[in-house]
Amino acid sequence: MTSNVRGTFQYLQQENIRLQEENEHFRDEVVRLRLVLRTLGKLSQVSTSINKQTDIMKMLDQIMASALICIGADDGTLMLADEDTKELAFVVAHGQIGDKLTQYRIPLGEGIAGWVAEHAQPQIIPNVYLDDRFSPQIDQTFQFKTHSMLCVPIVYNDKVLGVIQVLNKSNRKEFNQSDLVMLTIVSQLAASSLARAETLLSA
């Protein structure tokens, strides 16, 4: 076998391996997108089927679980804004510290979540310790280690109802714009669900 033929053969082998890996990646991505679509579909059904008997806390828990599935993370919190006290109340928490955070509160404006609630602007933070807005108080109190964060406001009719915060992707990669789009969709469904629940309960 001449060196030219041998070189061509090696190139074709390498190219075949590359294409196989690429196809595998695409298959994994298709599976993930199908899961995301199913999850968003179920969440949309939850949003439209709210009635006076709906368990609001269970609904919020489903919303948080859906957010984590869509993003591919294990840890996250859903906070609601308390207009009277000017605070964010942790009403749902999934992951390592879970229930320990429930009913924990932070002032509006404190930390990245407080900033997002005040400014109604979503944030992708690759490394929280390089962000001046990050408050390490919760990490220190509950022995948790936040590396990266994706945080979006829950907004309805220009009013911030709360914040959804997702921490540390399961694959240890950074959050990206696709993750932000997914979490924004979840937060919009959460906003319409909360608004509908409030209307029904006040009727």
FENGI-V394120 format. One record per residue. N is the residue number from 1. RES is the residue in one small letter. SS is DSSP state (~ for helix, > for strand, _ for the rest). PSI is psi in whole degrees, 0 to 359 (* if undefined). Layout:
n: <N & N>
res: <RES & RES>
ss: <SS & SS>
psi: <PSI & PSI>
This chain:
n: <1 & 2 & 3 & 4 & 5 & 6 & 7 & 8 & 9 & 10 & 11 & 12 & 13 & 14 & 15 & 16 & 17 & 18 & 19 & 20 & 21 & 22 & 23 & 24 & 25 & 26 & 27 & 28 & 29 & 30 & 31 & 32 & 33 & 34 & 35 & 36 & 37 & 38 & 39 & 40 & 41 & 42 & 43 & 44 & 45 & 46 & 47 & 48 & 49 & 50 & 51 & 52 & 53 & 54 & 55 & 56 & 57 & 58 & 59 & 60 & 61 & 62 & 63 & 64 & 65 & 66 & 67 & 68 & 69 & 70 & 71 & 72 & 73 & 74 & 75 & 76 & 77 & 78 & 79 & 80 & 81 & 82 & 83 & 84 & 85 & 86 & 87 & 88 & 89 & 90 & 91 & 92 & 93 & 94 & 95 & 96 & 97 & 98 & 99 & 100 & 101 & 102 & 103 & 104 & 105 & 106 & 107 & 108 & 109 & 110 & 111 & 112 & 113 & 114 & 115 & 116 & 117 & 118 & 119 & 120 & 121 & 122 & 123 & 124 & 125 & 126 & 127 & 128 & 129 & 130 & 131 & 132 & 133 & 134 & 135 & 136 & 137 & 138 & 139 & 140 & 141 & 142 & 143 & 144 & 145 & 146 & 147 & 148 & 149 & 150 & 151 & 152 & 153 & 154 & 155 & 156 & 157 & 158 & 159 & 160 & 161 & 162 & 163 & 164 & 165 & 166 & 167 & 168 & 169 & 170 & 171 & 172 & 173 & 174 & 175 & 176 & 177 & 178 & 179 & 180 & 181 & 182 & 183 & 184 & 185 & 186 & 187 & 188 & 189 & 190 & 191 & 192 & 193 & 194 & 195 & 196 & 197 & 198 & 199 & 200 & 201 & 202 & 203>
res: <m & t & s & n & v & r & g & t & f & q & y & l & q & q & e & n & i & r & l & q & e & e & n & e & h & f & r & d & e & v & v & r & l & r & l & v & l & r & t & l & g & k & l & s & q & v & s & t & s & i & n & k & q & t & d & i & m & k & m & l & d & q & i & m & a & s & a & l & i & c & i & g & a & d & d & g & t & l & m & l & a & d & e & d & t & k & e & l & a & f & v & v & a & h & g & q & i & g & d & k & l & t & q & y & r & i & p & l & g & e & g & i & a & g & w & v & a & e & h & a & q & p & q & i & i & p & n & v & y & l & d & d & r & f & s & p & q & i & d & q & t & f & q & f & k & t & h & s & m & l & c & v & p & i & v & y & n & d & k & v & l & g & v & i & q & v & l & n & k & s & n & r & k & e & f & n & q & s & d & l & v & m & l & t & i & v & s & q & l & a & a & s & s & l & a & r & a & e & t & l & l & s & a>
ss: <_ & _ & ~ & ~ & ~ & ~ & ~ & ~ & ~ & ~ & ~ & ~ & ~ & ~ & ~ & ~ & ~ & ~ & ~ & ~ & ~ & ~ & ~ & ~ & ~ & ~ & ~ & ~ & ~ & ~ & ~ & ~ & ~ & ~ & ~ & ~ & ~ & ~ & ~ & ~ & ~ & ~ & ~ & ~ & ~ & ~ & ~ & ~ & _ & _ & _ & _ & _ & _ & _ & ~ & ~ & ~ & ~ & ~ & ~ & ~ & ~ & ~ & ~ & ~ & ~ & ~ & ~ & ~ & ~ & _ & > & > & > & > & > & > & > & > & > & > & _ & _ & _ & _ & > & > & > & > & > & > & > & > & _ & _ & _ & ~ & ~ & ~ & ~ & _ & _ & _ & > & > & > & _ & _ & _ & ~ & ~ & ~ & ~ & ~ & ~ & ~ & ~ & ~ & _ & _ & _ & > & > & > & _ & _ & ~ & ~ & ~ & _ & _ & _ & _ & _ & _ & ~ & ~ & ~ & ~ & ~ & ~ & _ & _ & _ & _ & _ & _ & > & > & > & > & > & > & > & > & _ & _ & > & > & > & > & > & > & > & > & > & > & > & _ & _ & _ & _ & _ & _ & _ & ~ & ~ & ~ & ~ & ~ & ~ & ~ & ~ & ~ & ~ & ~ & ~ & ~ & ~ & ~ & ~ & ~ & ~ & ~ & ~ & ~ & ~ & ~ & ~ & ~ & ~ & _>
psi: <124 & 162 & 326 & 315 & 318 & 319 & 319 & 318 & 316 & 320 & 315 & 323 & 313 & 319 & 322 & 317 & 317 & 316 & 322 & 317 & 322 & 318 & 322 & 318 & 317 & 319 & 317 & 321 & 321 & 317 & 317 & 317 & 323 & 319 & 317 & 315 & 318 & 318 & 315 & 325 & 316 & 319 & 323 & 321 & 319 & 316 & 321 & 348 & 15 & 135 & 185 & 341 & 358 & 133 & 104 & 319 & 321 & 321 & 316 & 325 & 319 & 321 & 316 & 318 & 320 & 320 & 316 & 322 & 315 & 325 & 332 & 52 & 162 & 336 & 133 & 161 & 151 & 123 & 143 & 144 & 132 & 106 & 327 & 317 & 354 & 48 & 164 & 126 & 127 & 108 & 335 & 134 & 128 & 147 & 209 & 317 & 345 & 239 & 342 & 333 & 342 & 129 & 2 & 147 & 150 & 148 & 145 & 134 & 344 & 134 & 181 & 318 & 319 & 323 & 316 & 319 & 321 & 323 & 352 & 39 & 128 & 153 & 137 & 121 & 105 & 323 & 106 & 332 & 354 & 6 & 121 & 339 & 342 & 132 & 119 & 6 & 314 & 317 & 315 & 321 & 321 & 15 & 53 & 158 & 103 & 128 & 301 & 162 & 144 & 124 & 126 & 147 & 151 & 107 & 134 & 124 & 47 & 12 & 129 & 115 & 338 & 200 & 141 & 130 & 127 & 136 & 142 & 92 & 146 & 326 & 6 & 10 & 170 & 152 & 147 & 183 & 327 & 319 & 319 & 318 & 314 & 313 & 329 & 320 & 315 & 318 & 326 & 320 & 322 & 317 & 314 & 325 & 314 & 319 & 317 & 318 & 318 & 319 & 316 & 319 & 332 & 353 & *>
